[in-house]
């Protein structure tokens, strides 16, 4: 199994440790808006820029809940 980094809004793909340091927490927001109907992972500090005044649904996900591994 191999850890696959997450695509994170306005950043290079990040592994769990990088997200925890950048977010200051062991979680990340998964956000859907009218422009991003499929959703995207967004760090807390980037939420205002990502949402940009649109209606949004924000789900906080623990980094432990995310499936990080894929078979190689």
C-alpha positions in Angstrom: 0.0 0.0 0.0 1.1 3.5 -0.8 0.0 6.8 0.8 -1.6 9.1 -1.8 -1.5 12.8 -1.0 -4.8 14.8 -1.2 -5.4 17.5 -3.7 -5.9 20.6 -1.6 -7.2 23.9 -2.8 -4.5 26.4 -3.7 -1.7 24.0 -2.6 0.3 21.1 -4.0 -1.0 17.7 -3.0 -0.5 17.2 0.7 0.1 14.1 3.0 -1.6 13.9 6.4 1.4 15.3 8.3 1.6 18.3 6.0 -2.1 19.0 6.4 -1.9 18.8 10.2 1.0 21.3 10.3 -0.6 23.7 7.8 -4.0 23.5 9.4 -2.9 23.4 13.0 -5.4 20.5 13.6 -5.9 16.8 12.8 -8.7 17.6 10.3 -9.5 19.3 7.0 -12.6 20.7 5.5 -14.3 19.1 2.5 -16.3 21.9 0.9 -18.9 22.0 -1.9 -20.1 25.2 -3.5 -22.2 26.0 -6.6 -18.9 26.3 -8.6 -17.3 23.2 -7.1 -20.2 20.7 -7.0 -17.9 17.7 -6.6 -16.2 19.4 -3.6 -12.6 20.0 -2.7 -10.4 19.7 0.4 -9.6 23.2 1.8 -7.4 24.3 4.7 -9.1 26.5 7.3 -7.2 29.7 6.3 -8.2 29.2 2.7 -12.0 28.8 3.3 -12.9 32.5 2.6 -11.0 32.5 -0.7 -12.5 29.2 -1.8 -16.1 30.0 -0.8 -15.8 33.5 -2.2 -19.3 34.6 -1.2 -21.0 31.5 -2.6 -23.4 29.2 -0.7 -21.3 26.4 0.7 -21.6 23.1 2.5 -18.6 22.4 4.8 -17.8 19.0 6.3 -14.9 18.8 8.7 -13.1 15.4 8.3 -10.7 13.9 10.7 -7.5 12.9 8.9 -8.0 9.4 10.4 -11.3 9.1 8.4 -9.7 9.6 5.0 -8.6 6.6 2.9 -4.9 7.5 2.3 -3.7 4.3 0.8 -4.0 2.6 -2.6 -2.7 -0.7 -3.8 0.4 -0.4 -6.0 
